[in-house]
């Protein structure tokens, strides 16, 4: 039982809020989330245990305060999003982002894919042309795309990833082709602008979620074919060891969302500098206990360690996407 809202992470607070607002309202909120968000929130809701009235009051009060400060309630949502993005990015840069958010959503077939079982998606796309597969994977979440790539034939993976890395835009006709393949028609008009998809960042993000051995094999094949492209992908990859470049505030935000068991596994075999970075952002007692547990822990399979690190990276990237932390990759100042 959790007895203090301050001990909850952001996901648990969101879960508690949905439990507090009632079944119908919670269902309405969940309908507007993606499959991964629903799974994460659902798991958090089921693991909260007993909830006190005071905890509910605290979360509701916090939520209401944030809503008042941060949202444009009462405004047309499309207009609000357009104006916000143009003001933040400028007319030119905002254009492609707006297309992806407000126009790209018409691609119902791709959205349906996001809810499908990974193996089913792999079975569906494996017979398609590599360019079509690359386009589909560019439009899915990177961890989902990584899992699909892992189920495809070895001789296809590197080719598909290179196509993703070299991709810049997708034309409406290509989106239609994908939707037709899934027996869906694009509801947008012929005048829809080309949308930015794929690219070096997309390829690197997919590789971040793949098994270490497969990643090495794919990068070796890519380097043999295009060494410059391979280096560009490598430079954009964000691996667990790169957490050492995250500032202290970011590490503290991340640690609030990570379980002790995850951290205990993930810190196996990392550099002493990274361990020191993590320990220095914990309470003295918590750091001492974790260090003792690490020293006393029995040998663990490398695959389990890598999985724990990937799970933490997923959390880190979600926090980065929400603007709560800043991730640096490959010595670059860009955000990933």
Helices and strands as residue ranges (DSSP letters): G 5-7, H 10-21, H 23-30, H 35-47, H 53-70, H 77-89, H 91-98, I 99-103, G 104-106, H 108-113, H 118-125, H 130-139, H 142-151, H 154-166, E 169-170, H 172-181, E 195-196, H 200-208, H 212-225, H 227-236, G 240-245, H 248-257, H 260-266, H 272-280, H 284-296, H 302-321
